[in-house]
Amino acid sequence: MADSSGPVAVKRCDSGSMSSVSMETISALTELEDLERVYQQLCAEEKEVEGELDRLVGQEGAIHTKMLALQRMGPNLQLIGGDASQLSGMITFTCSLAENVSRKVRQLDLAKTRLYNVIQRADDILDLKFCTDGVQTALRNEDYEQAAAHIHRYLSLDQSVIELSRQGEESSAVDASLIMLQEAEQKLKVIVAEKLDEAVAAVDLVQVERFFKIFPLLGLHQQGLARFGQYLCSQLASKAEENLLLATGGDLSEKRAPLVFADTLTLLLEGIARVVETHQPIVETYYGPGHLYTLITHLQKECDRQAQKIVDKFIQQRGYNNKFQIVQTSMMKSMPGETIEPRELDPVLTEVTLMNARAELYLRFLRRRVMADFEVGDAQSITQEHQQNMEKLLKHCLLSRTMQELIGYYIPMEEYYMRESVNKDIQRGVSSAVSLMQSSLQQGKFNTLGIESAEYAKAAFLVTLNNVEVCSENITTLKRNLENDCSKLFSQGAGSGEQAKIESCLSDLVNTSAKFKDLLQEEFNDYEANDPWVQQLIVNLEQLMGEFKTALSSVIYDTLTSLMTSLISLEMEKTVLKCSFSRLGGLQFDKELRSLVAYLTTVTTWTIRDKFARLTQMATILNLERVTEILDYWGPNSGPLTWRLTPAEVRQVLALRVDFRSEDIKRLRL
C-alpha cells in the first residue's frame, strides 16, 4: 500500500497538488512512526481528492445542460450584433443631423440679433428725429413739461447705437439732431431754473411745484431738491420768525404763557413734519425712492437755525442759565449763597421737558420717514452708509445738541427741585399736624373747633408719606427701565464715554431713591413711637366704659361692650375702605389693630376676635409685599383660616395699596 501510494504522492507533489508531503521528505524518513504518520496523512489527503473528483463528476449533467443552452443562444447573439450595428449607424446619422440643425439655429439666432439691432437702431434714429422736432415745438409753445419729456427720452437713448448711426449714411442728419438736442437741453435747463426762481420770488407754490417736477427729467435731481428745499426753508423761516415774535410779545397773563417757547418750538417742528408729509409723495413719484433724505437734509438745516433762535430767547427770558448757577451754588454746601424757591423752577423745568419731548418725537418721525423711503427703493440696499448718514443727521444736528445742552442743565435743577419740594412738604406737614393736634387736645379729648383742621393736616401728612414712598419706588423702576434701554443701545455700538456718563446718572438715581427710603423710614419710626391715635382711643374708651362698669351688671355690661365693639369694627371698616396705604402704612395699621383688639379683649369676658375678623383679614392683605402673595392665604392654601371677605372685597382691599398695580390685581384668580 505504501509502495503504490508513494509514486502517486510523488506525482501529485510534482504536479503542484494539494499534498503537504514532498518526496524528499518521505525519502528522509528513517523511523517507522514517522513513516506511519506520513502514511496516514497521505491517506487522508487521498480521500479528500477522491471526494472532490466525485463532486466534479456529479456536476457533469449540469455543465452539459449549460453548454447546450449556450449553443442555442448563438444565433440570437448574431442577431443582437446585427441590431447593435444598425443602431450605431442610426445614432451616427442622428448626431450629424442634430449638428446641422444646431448650426442653422445659431445662424438664425445671429440673424435675429442683427435684425433686432437694426430695428433698435432704426427706432433710436426715429426717436432722435421725433425728439428733435418735438422739443422745438414744445419750446416755442412754452410747454416745458413736454420739452423736458423729449430731452429725457433723448438722454435715455443708447449712446453706442447713436455712435453707430453717426457712422452710417445718415451721419450728417444724426449729428445735426444731436447738436440741436444738446442746445435745447442747455436752453431748457436755464429756462427751468429761471422760472423756478421767479416762482419762488412770487411765492407761487403751484409754479414752484410745476418746475420742481421738471428737474429730474433733465437729470438735475440734486439741483431740483436744493432749490425746492431753499423755497420751503424760506417759508418755514418766515412762519417761525412770526411765531417767535408773537411769543416774545404776548401777554404774560395768558394760560399758555409759561409754555410759550415750548409751543413755539412745537409749531416749528409740526410745520416741518407737515411739509415732509405733504411733499413726500411728489419726491417719490418724480425723483424716485431714496431722495427724500436729501430734501430733509436741507429742511433740517433751517430747523436747526430756527430752533436755536427759540432756545436762545427761552434762555434769555426765563433766566435759565442764571437759575442753573443759583441751583449749582445752593447744592454745594461749602458755598452758601442765594437760593431759589422750587416753585420758581417748576414752570421752567416743565417747559424744558416739553421742548425735549417734542424734539424727540420730531426726530423719531424723521427717522421713520427716511428709512421707509429707503425701503421703498430696495430694502436689501439699505447699507451701512445709509445708517451712518441717518445717525449723523439726527444725532449730530444742532437741534439734538441744543436739547442735550438744555437737559444737561435740567438734571441738577430737577434734582434740586425734587429734594427741596419733598423737604418742604414734609416739614410743612409735620409742623402743621403737630401744632394743630397739640392745640386741639384738651384733657384727653378733641376740640371740635379744630378737629377738621387737624384731620386735614393729618391727611396731608399721610399723603406726603405715601408720595415719598411712591417716588422712591418709581425712581427704582425708572432706573431699571433705563438700564435695560441703555444696554440695548450700547449693544448697537454706542460710545464708551456716553455709557460712563449714563452709568453715573443712574447711580445718582439710586442715591436719590435711597434718600427717599431713609426719610420715609425715619418718619415711620417716629410715627410708630409717638402714635397718639390708638393710645388716645383706648384711653377715651376706658374712661367711657369705666362709668358704665360700676353702674351695670356684668351681663348688661358685656352686652354693651359687645355692641360697642361691633360699632367700632363697622366704622373702622368703612374708614379703611376710604383710605389708601403704602407698604409701611399697612404695617402700621396692622399693629394699631392688634393693640385695639388686645385692649378690648381685656374689658369683657365675651370673645370679640370674631367681630374683628374682617378687619384682621384686611390688615393681612394690606401688609402683603406682592399682589400674588394673597394666593398663599387663599383657597386651598388657607388652611384653618375661614375668609370673611369675598373675592371682590379682596380685590377692593388690594386696590387700597398705592404700590399695587390694578393690572396685577385684575389678573388674580380668586
Secondary structure as GFF3:
##gff-version 3
##sequence-region A 1 670
A	DSSP	alpha_helix	2	14	.	.	.	ID=ss1
A	DSSP	alpha_helix	23	28	.	.	.	ID=ss2
A	DSSP	alpha_helix	32	58	.	.	.	ID=ss3
A	DSSP	alpha_helix	60	140	.	.	.	ID=ss4
A	DSSP	alpha_helix	144	155	.	.	.	ID=ss5
A	DSSP	alpha_helix	159	166	.	.	.	ID=ss6
A	DSSP	alpha_helix	171	201	.	.	.	ID=ss7
A	DSSP	alpha_helix	205	212	.	.	.	ID=ss8
A	DSSP	three_ten_helix	215	218	.	.	.	ID=ss9
A	DSSP	alpha_helix	221	248	.	.	.	ID=ss10
A	DSSP	three_ten_helix	257	259	.	.	.	ID=ss11
A	DSSP	alpha_helix	260	286	.	.	.	ID=ss12
A	DSSP	alpha_helix	292	318	.	.	.	ID=ss13
A	DSSP	alpha_helix	320	331	.	.	.	ID=ss14
A	DSSP	alpha_helix	342	378	.	.	.	ID=ss15
A	DSSP	three_ten_helix	379	381	.	.	.	ID=ss16
A	DSSP	alpha_helix	384	395	.	.	.	ID=ss17
A	DSSP	alpha_helix	398	440	.	.	.	ID=ss18
A	DSSP	beta_strand	441	442	.	.	.	ID=ss19
A	DSSP	beta_strand	445	446	.	.	.	ID=ss20
A	DSSP	alpha_helix	451	491	.	.	.	ID=ss21
A	DSSP	alpha_helix	496	529	.	.	.	ID=ss22
A	DSSP	alpha_helix	532	551	.	.	.	ID=ss23
A	DSSP	alpha_helix	554	577	.	.	.	ID=ss24
A	DSSP	alpha_helix	583	602	.	.	.	ID=ss25
A	DSSP	alpha_helix	613	622	.	.	.	ID=ss26
A	DSSP	three_ten_helix	627	632	.	.	.	ID=ss27
A	DSSP	three_ten_helix	635	637	.	.	.	ID=ss28
A	DSSP	alpha_helix	647	654	.	.	.	ID=ss29
A	DSSP	alpha_helix	662	666	.	.	.	ID=ss30
###
